[in-house]
Amino acid sequence: MTREGAEATRRTFLSGFIPERELPLLEGPPAEAGWDDVDAEGGPYPRLSAEFWTSKQRQASNLHEISYRACYKPQLPRHFIERLTKPGERVYDPFSGRGTTALEAALLGRRVAANDVNPLARMLAEPRLRPPEPAAVQARLGEIPTSGAAEVGADGLDLSMFFHADTEAEIRGLRQWFLDRDAAGELDDLDTWIRMVATNRLTGHSPGFFSVYTLPPNQALSADKQRQINAQRGQTPPYRDTHQLILKKTKQLLKGLEAAQRKHLRFAAQDARFLTGDARETGTLMDGCMSLTVTSPPFLDVVDYAGDNWLRCWFTGLDAETIGRGISTPRTVEAWSGTMAAVFAELHRLTRKGGFVAFEVGEVRRGKLRLDEVVLPLGLRAGFKAHGILVNRQAFTKTAHIWGVGNNDKGTNSNRVVLFERR
Ligand SMILES: C[S@@+](CC[C@H](N)C(=O)[O-])C[C@H]1O[C@@H](n2cnc3c(N)ncnc32)[C@H](O)[C@@H]1O
C-alpha cells in the first residue's frame, strides 16, 4: 500500500464509514501506527496497527464490571458502535459472553441482540439492562431467608472448603429462593439482578467474595484443589455476610450511572433479544435486522467448561456438563474455520445492506497464529466486502513500531478486528 493509501485508510478507520454522521474523532493521529497489506481474494486489504482505543479515553461504565472468561474491554465495541451505527439501530453479538457489546450498545442508545450457547451468559447480561435502585435490592434481600433452606450438606455436596457454614447456609437460601421463584413463574427483575450479582460473588480472591481465598469466579477450583490451597495458606473459610456483599457490589455496579444512560437502557430493554444457542443457528432473528455485529468467537484453546463453571452452574440450577458439550472448542485451524464459515453465513443473513461486522480475534499462540488472516477470506466467501483489519495495541514498546516484526506480538494483549460491510 502506498503511504497516502495507508493514511487515508487510517483516517477512515479512526473516523468511521458513515458520511453524514458527526463522528467522535480521536485526538489527532495515534502516536505510532503501523500498516501492511494482507492478501486475500479481491485484495490486498490494509491492516493498521495503532492504539485505537486506549485507557485515556472516556472510562467505561462500572456496570460492565462482571468477570467472564475472555471478555473484551467495552472500549472495543464502543469504537465501532459510535462510528458505524446511529442511535436506535440494532447491534448484535452472536458470542456475547458477559454481554459487553450488548451493554455498551444499550448504554449508547442502540437496540441490542445477543446470543451465547452458555445460558450463564444471558443470566449475567440481561439483568444489567434493567438496573434496580439499591434500596429495592436491600428490601428484596430482606425477604430472602438466610437459613432454613436445604440443610448444609444434605444433598451430599460438600462446600466447606470454600465457605464458612453460615455463609453456605445463606448461599443455599439464595439458591433455593431463585429456584422456587423460577418454578412458580415469579422470578422478577430484582431476583435476576441479585442472582447475577451473587453468581459473580461466589468465589474469588478478596473479602469481597463469599468464599475464602481462591481463583476468580469464572474458574472455580475442584474441592480437592481448594483443600490443598487452604492447607498451603493455612486458611479456613471466614464468615461473609452475603447480603451485605451483594448490596455493596450492586452499589459499585451502579456508581456513576447517569440519568441519560438509564434512559437508554430502558429503551434497549424494551425489545432486547437474548438467545441461548449456537451462533450458527439463530433462526428466530429476522433477516437483515442488524446494523452492526461486534463479536469475539471462542478461540482454539481448550476450555474445561464443566470444570470452570461447576459452582456457578450448581448455584443457578444449570447442568455444567450439558452446557460444556455445546461450547465450540475446535482444536485445529481447519475445524475452527469450518465453524466460523457457518457463523459468517448466518451473519450475512442477519446484517442489513450497508451494515457492518467487526470480528475480533485476540492474540493466539503468542501471536504466532494470525487468526485475522484466517477470518478475512471467511467473511469474503460469505459475501461481505472487507474494509481491512484494525490491530489495537495496548502499549508500544520503543522497538516495536515496525509492523510484523517486534515485541508486541509477544506477551502484549492486542485485539485484531476484521471489518466487513454487507453489500
Ligand atoms: C471469547 S468469549 C466472548 C466474550 C465476550 N466478548 C465478552 O466480552 O464477554 C466466546 C463466547 O462464545 C461462546 N460460544 C462458544 N461456542 C459457541 C457457539 N457455537 N455458539 C454460540 N456461542 C458460543 C462461549 O460460551 C463464550 O461465551
The ligand as an SDF file (V2000), in Angstrom:
LIG
                    3D

 27 29  0  0  0  0  0  0  0  0999 V2000
  -14.3770  -15.0630   23.7030 C   0  0  0  0  0  0  0  0  0  0  0  0
  -15.9260  -15.3580   24.5120 S   0  0  0  0  0  0  0  0  0  0  0  0
  -16.7970  -13.8720   24.2000 C   0  0  0  0  0  0  0  0  0  0  0  0
  -16.6760  -12.8840   25.3250 C   0  0  0  0  0  0  0  0  0  0  0  0
  -17.4390  -11.5880   25.0920 C   0  0  0  0  0  0  0  0  0  0  0  0
  -16.8850  -10.8150   24.0020 N   0  0  0  0  0  0  0  0  0  0  0  0
  -17.4260  -10.7600   26.3720 C   0  0  0  0  0  0  0  0  0  0  0  0
  -16.9220   -9.6120   26.3620 O   0  0  0  0  0  0  0  0  0  0  0  0
  -17.8570  -11.2570   27.4110 O   0  0  0  0  0  0  0  0  0  0  0  0
  -16.6720  -16.5150   23.4460 C   0  0  0  0  0  0  0  0  0  0  0  0
  -18.0710  -16.9590   23.8450 C   0  0  0  0  0  0  0  0  0  0  0  0
  -18.5660  -17.8420   22.8330 O   0  0  0  0  0  0  0  0  0  0  0  0
  -19.4550  -18.7720   23.4400 C   0  0  0  0  0  0  0  0  0  0  0  0
  -19.6050  -19.8850   22.4890 N   0  0  0  0  0  0  0  0  0  0  0  0
  -18.7710  -20.9140   22.2420 C   0  0  0  0  0  0  0  0  0  0  0  0
  -19.2440  -21.6790   21.2510 N   0  0  0  0  0  0  0  0  0  0  0  0
  -20.3960  -21.1060   20.8220 C   0  0  0  0  0  0  0  0  0  0  0  0
  -21.3180  -21.3960   19.7920 C   0  0  0  0  0  0  0  0  0  0  0  0
  -21.1510  -22.4330   18.9920 N   0  0  0  0  0  0  0  0  0  0  0  0
  -22.3850  -20.5770   19.6260 N   0  0  0  0  0  0  0  0  0  0  0  0
  -22.5750  -19.5050   20.4490 C   0  0  0  0  0  0  0  0  0  0  0  0
  -21.7240  -19.1900   21.4400 N   0  0  0  0  0  0  0  0  0  0  0  0
  -20.6390  -19.9590   21.6310 C   0  0  0  0  0  0  0  0  0  0  0  0
  -18.7900  -19.0950   24.7590 C   0  0  0  0  0  0  0  0  0  0  0  0
  -19.7440  -19.5610   25.6900 O   0  0  0  0  0  0  0  0  0  0  0  0
  -18.1940  -17.7300   25.1430 C   0  0  0  0  0  0  0  0  0  0  0  0
  -19.0840  -17.0350   25.9860 O   0  0  0  0  0  0  0  0  0  0  0  0
  1  2  1  0
  2  3  1  0
  2 10  1  0
  3  4  1  0
  4  5  1  0
  5  6  1  0
  5  7  1  0
  7  8  2  0
  7  9  1  0
 10 11  1  0
 11 12  1  0
 11 26  1  0
 12 13  1  0
 13 14  1  0
 13 24  1  0
 14 15  1  0
 14 23  1  0
 15 16  2  0
 16 17  1  0
 17 18  1  0
 17 23  2  0
 18 19  1  0
 18 20  2  0
 20 21  1  0
 21 22  2  0
 22 23  1  0
 24 25  1  0
 24 26  1  0
 26 27  1  0
M  CHG  2   2   1   9  -1
M  END
$$$$
